[in-house]
Amino acid sequence: MSKLIKLLSEYGADVPGIMERFLNDEDLYNSCIHAFYEDNTFNDLGISIETANYDDAFNYAHTLKGITGNMGLVPLYNLIVILVESLRSRDSSQINFQYKKIMDEYNKSKDLFYNK
């Protein structure tokens, strides 16, 4: 088992799904995950939430839902799903809290897969 697969497994990622989507090409996945952490969408989501621009926040969150799902980052994906549903239903009562939890998980995963 490679170091990447071991880390993904320990993180709770969907390793079989990842390997299927990325044709068992760990180098491809590694380059994609680096691009993911270099992207500004999480920051844009935070700015949209901070300025109460919930339409843009929904679009950013929905995009991140798809990306994290495809990347197999299940713990992060699950938190984003909750935020997407709050934004979809226009319930802003927990959005700041949800975003903080997402960013905590994002930073945790970034430390595992990007900052090494």
Backbone as CSV, one residue per row, in Angstrom:
resi,resn,N_x,N_y,N_z,CA_x,CA_y,CA_z,C_x,C_y,C_z
1,MET,0.858,-1.185,0.000,0.000,0.000,0.000,0.898,1.239,0.000
2,SER,0.634,2.142,-0.923,1.429,3.359,-1.015,1.114,4.296,0.154
3,LYS,2.006,5.251,0.364,1.813,6.234,1.431,0.533,7.030,1.195
4,LEU,0.283,7.433,-0.058,-0.916,8.199,-0.378,-2.177,7.400,-0.065
5,ILE,-2.227,6.163,-0.487,-3.412,5.323,-0.241,-3.602,5.110,1.253
6,LYS,-2.516,4.930,1.972,-2.608,4.755,3.429,-3.183,6.020,4.073
7,LEU,-2.677,7.186,3.675,-3.186,8.447,4.228,-4.660,8.647,3.886
8,LEU,-5.023,8.372,2.644,-6.426,8.508,2.229,-7.324,7.587,3.043
9,SER,-6.883,6.358,3.245,-7.666,5.395,4.030,-7.835,5.865,5.456
10,GLU,-6.753,6.323,6.062,-6.811,6.800,7.442,-7.693,8.036,7.559
11,TYR,-7.726,8.850,6.531,-8.544,10.063,6.529,-10.035,9.747,6.411
12,GLY,-10.351,8.602,5.855,-11.751,8.234,5.640,-12.215,8.505,4.228
13,ALA,-11.256,8.642,3.321,-11.591,8.885,1.922,-12.143,7.623,1.273
14,ASP,-12.835,7.813,0.181,-13.397,6.715,-0.605,-12.324,6.202,-1.575
15,VAL,-11.384,5.429,-1.042,-10.242,4.979,-1.839,-10.672,4.159,-3.060
16,PRO,-11.583,3.184,-2.943,-11.985,2.453,-4.153,-12.590,3.378,-5.223
17,GLY,-13.422,4.315,-4.791,-14.012,5.260,-5.737,-12.970,6.161,-6.370
18,ILE,-12.018,6.611,-5.564,-10.932,7.453,-6.077,-10.155,6.699,-7.139
19,MET,-9.759,5.499,-6.814,-8.940,4.733,-7.750,-9.705,4.428,-9.039
20,GLU,-11.006,4.193,-8.919,-11.809,3.958,-10.121,-11.884,5.227,-10.975
21,ARG,-12.189,6.354,-10.348,-12.316,7.616,-11.093,-10.995,8.077,-11.684
22,PHE,-9.898,7.779,-11.003,-8.585,8.236,-11.464,-7.791,7.106,-12.125
23,LEU,-8.497,6.053,-12.533,-7.915,4.945,-13.296,-6.675,4.354,-12.626
24,ASN,-6.740,4.263,-11.298,-5.636,3.726,-10.486,-4.329,4.487,-10.675
25,ASP,-4.416,5.717,-11.102,-3.226,6.536,-11.358,-3.006,7.485,-10.175
26,GLU,-2.188,7.051,-9.230,-1.934,7.852,-8.029,-1.249,9.170,-8.357
27,ASP,-0.399,9.182,-9.371,0.264,10.433,-9.756,-0.756,11.448,-10.256
28,LEU,-1.729,10.981,-11.029,-2.785,11.873,-11.511,-3.584,12.423,-10.332
29,TYR,-3.965,11.550,-9.412,-4.711,11.991,-8.232,-3.892,13.002,-7.443
30,ASN,-2.624,12.717,-7.244,-1.763,13.608,-6.481,-1.681,14.985,-7.139
31,SER,-1.575,15.035,-8.452,-1.525,16.336,-9.126,-2.870,17.052,-9.009
32,CYS,-3.969,16.307,-9.074,-5.296,16.913,-8.943,-5.530,17.426,-7.525
33,ILE,-5.081,16.682,-6.538,-5.311,17.134,-5.163,-4.467,18.371,-4.863
34,HIS,-3.292,18.457,-5.465,-2.497,19.677,-5.291,-3.202,20.865,-5.941
35,ALA,-3.756,20.660,-7.111,-4.502,21.738,-7.786,-5.717,22.140,-6.948
36,PHE,-6.361,21.171,-6.334,-7.509,21.428,-5.470,-7.135,22.375,-4.331
37,TYR,-6.004,22.121,-3.676,-5.604,22.955,-2.547,-5.034,24.308,-2.978
38,GLU,-4.679,24.446,-4.235,-4.200,25.729,-4.751,-5.342,26.605,-5.266
39,ASP,-6.516,26.030,-5.394,-7.689,26.743,-5.891,-8.217,27.708,-4.822
40,ASN,-8.873,28.766,-5.242,-9.363,29.796,-4.314,-10.837,29.666,-3.951
41,THR,-11.491,28.603,-4.340,-12.932,28.508,-4.138,-13.319,28.514,-2.663
42,PHE,-12.544,27.886,-1.804,-12.873,27.922,-0.372,-12.798,29.352,0.157
43,ASN,-11.798,30.098,-0.276,-11.676,31.497,0.122,-12.858,32.313,-0.416
44,ASP,-13.211,32.081,-1.676,-14.345,32.791,-2.273,-15.643,32.473,-1.532
45,LEU,-15.789,31.221,-1.130,-16.954,30.828,-0.344,-16.993,31.613,0.959
46,GLY,-15.861,31.713,1.631,-15.794,32.450,2.892,-16.140,33.920,2.728
47,ILE,-15.659,34.536,1.668,-15.972,35.942,1.409,-17.468,36.106,1.158
48,SER,-18.049,35.196,0.394,-19.488,35.257,0.112,-20.314,35.109,1.380
49,ILE,-19.891,34.230,2.256,-20.601,34.049,3.528,-20.431,35.293,4.400
50,GLU,-19.215,35.792,4.469,-18.931,36.972,5.292,-19.754,38.182,4.850
51,THR,-19.980,38.305,3.547,-20.737,39.450,3.019,-22.222,39.131,2.830
52,ALA,-22.628,37.962,3.312,-24.031,37.512,3.219,-24.525,37.447,1.777
53,ASN,-23.634,37.155,0.856,-24.003,36.939,-0.538,-24.263,35.437,-0.702
54,TYR,-25.428,35.013,-0.255,-25.725,33.589,-0.154,-25.973,32.925,-1.506
55,ASP,-26.329,33.688,-2.520,-26.460,33.087,-3.857,-25.091,32.650,-4.361
56,ASP,-24.098,33.529,-4.255,-22.742,33.145,-4.652,-22.211,32.045,-3.748
57,ALA,-22.487,32.152,-2.455,-22.025,31.129,-1.515,-22.587,29.766,-1.907
58,PHE,-23.855,29.730,-2.287,-24.449,28.461,-2.722,-23.699,27.917,-3.934
59,ASN,-23.414,28.772,-4.902,-22.716,28.311,-6.106,-21.326,27.778,-5.775
60,TYR,-20.597,28.491,-4.923,-19.268,28.013,-4.524,-19.369,26.700,-3.761
61,ALA,-20.292,26.629,-2.816,-20.445,25.415,-2.010,-20.865,24.233,-2.882
62,HIS,-21.745,24.485,-3.824,-22.194,23.406,-4.704,-21.043,22.904,-5.573
63,THR,-20.226,23.820,-6.044,-19.034,23.437,-6.810,-18.104,22.588,-5.954
64,LEU,-17.870,23.025,-4.725,-16.994,22.276,-3.828,-17.564,20.915,-3.467
65,LYS,-18.858,20.835,-3.384,-19.511,19.542,-3.128,-19.147,18.562,-4.238
66,GLY,-19.248,19.006,-5.469,-18.909,18.137,-6.597,-17.436,17.760,-6.624
67,ILE,-16.585,18.735,-6.385,-15.147,18.475,-6.437,-14.719,17.534,-5.313
68,THR,-15.166,17.809,-4.092,-14.766,16.945,-2.979,-15.351,15.545,-3.133
69,GLY,-16.537,15.459,-3.725,-17.109,14.144,-4.005,-16.259,13.388,-5.003
70,ASN,-15.871,14.050,-6.075,-15.024,13.403,-7.083,-13.642,13.075,-6.539
71,MET,-13.145,13.904,-5.641,-11.834,13.649,-5.048,-11.908,12.587,-3.955
72,GLY,-13.128,12.194,-3.580,-13.304,11.143,-2.582,-12.991,11.575,-1.164
73,LEU,-12.982,12.874,-0.909,-12.656,13.400,0.422,-13.921,13.415,1.288
74,VAL,-14.354,12.260,1.678,-15.655,12.046,2.312,-15.895,12.927,3.545
75,PRO,-14.965,13.022,4.503,-15.257,13.872,5.664,-15.516,15.334,5.287
76,LEU,-14.754,15.859,4.363,-14.945,17.234,3.900,-16.228,17.353,3.092
77,TYR,-16.451,16.402,2.211,-17.673,16.372,1.402,-18.919,16.385,2.285
78,ASN,-18.933,15.563,3.311,-20.116,15.470,4.170,-20.452,16.803,4.841
79,LEU,-19.440,17.547,5.240,-19.675,18.859,5.843,-20.190,19.864,4.810
80,ILE,-19.663,19.788,3.607,-20.097,20.706,2.551,-21.542,20.432,2.167
81,VAL,-21.945,19.176,2.145,-23.336,18.825,1.839,-24.288,19.538,2.795
82,ILE,-23.941,19.577,4.063,-24.786,20.237,5.067,-24.896,21.724,4.768
83,LEU,-23.766,22.344,4.431,-23.785,23.770,4.098,-24.611,24.037,2.840
84,VAL,-24.451,23.199,1.833,-25.228,23.368,0.594,-26.716,23.337,0.901
85,GLU,-27.126,22.421,1.743,-28.547,22.313,2.066,-29.034,23.523,2.863
86,SER,-28.204,24.035,3.757,-28.580,25.260,4.482,-28.741,26.426,3.510
87,LEU,-27.811,26.548,2.588,-27.886,27.639,1.616,-29.069,27.447,0.667
88,ARG,-29.311,26.219,0.275,-30.434,25.934,-0.630,-31.764,26.315,0.017
89,SER,-31.889,26.040,1.299,-33.147,26.321,2.004,-33.191,27.741,2.567
90,ARG,-32.135,28.508,2.321,-32.051,29.904,2.791,-32.081,30.011,4.312
91,ASP,-31.524,28.991,4.975,-31.423,29.003,6.429,-30.004,29.443,6.802
92,SER,-29.843,30.697,7.142,-28.511,31.227,7.426,-28.111,31.105,8.901
93,SER,-28.930,30.483,9.712,-28.689,30.460,11.159,-27.409,29.717,11.552
94,GLN,-26.974,28.745,10.763,-25.796,27.945,11.117,-24.661,28.065,10.098
95,ILE,-24.819,28.930,9.114,-23.869,28.970,8.004,-22.447,29.306,8.467
96,ASN,-22.286,30.287,9.328,-20.937,30.636,9.796,-20.300,29.479,10.554
97,PHE,-21.066,28.821,11.395,-20.578,27.665,12.135,-20.208,26.539,11.178
98,GLN,-21.068,26.287,10.205,-20.797,25.230,9.234,-19.537,25.533,8.427
99,TYR,-19.380,26.784,8.022,-18.186,27.156,7.257,-16.922,26.961,8.093
100,LYS,-16.977,27.319,9.379,-15.821,27.119,10.246,-15.459,25.640,10.344
101,LYS,-16.456,24.771,10.496,-16.199,23.334,10.553,-15.583,22.848,9.241
102,ILE,-16.097,23.363,8.133,-15.551,22.992,6.819,-14.088,23.406,6.727
103,MET,-13.787,24.625,7.132,-12.415,25.105,7.024,-11.473,24.356,7.968
104,ASP,-11.947,23.965,9.124,-11.138,23.138,10.021,-10.798,21.809,9.342
105,GLU,-11.802,21.200,8.717,-11.595,19.923,8.025,-10.722,20.108,6.781
106,TYR,-10.943,21.194,6.069,-10.132,21.512,4.890,-8.657,21.622,5.293
107,ASN,-8.387,22.366,6.347,-7.002,22.540,6.803,-6.398,21.226,7.276
108,LYS,-7.194,20.414,7.935,-6.729,19.097,8.374,-6.330,18.246,7.155
109,SER,-7.198,18.232,6.158,-6.900,17.431,4.967,-5.737,18.019,4.182
110,LYS,-5.653,19.334,4.129,-4.541,19.987,3.421,-3.215,19.633,4.080
111,ASP,-3.196,19.605,5.397,-1.983,19.201,6.105,-1.573,17.779,5.760
112,LEU,-2.549,16.918,5.570,-2.250,15.517,5.237,-1.772,15.335,3.804
113,PHE,-2.436,16.001,2.859,-2.216,15.674,1.454,-1.434,16.711,0.660
114,TYR,-1.264,17.892,1.195,-0.636,18.946,0.413,0.623,19.493,1.060
115,ASN,0.609,19.682,2.338,1.716,20.345,3.016,2.883,19.424,3.351
116,LYS,2.841,18.224,2.861,3.933,17.273,3.155,5.053,17.421,2.164
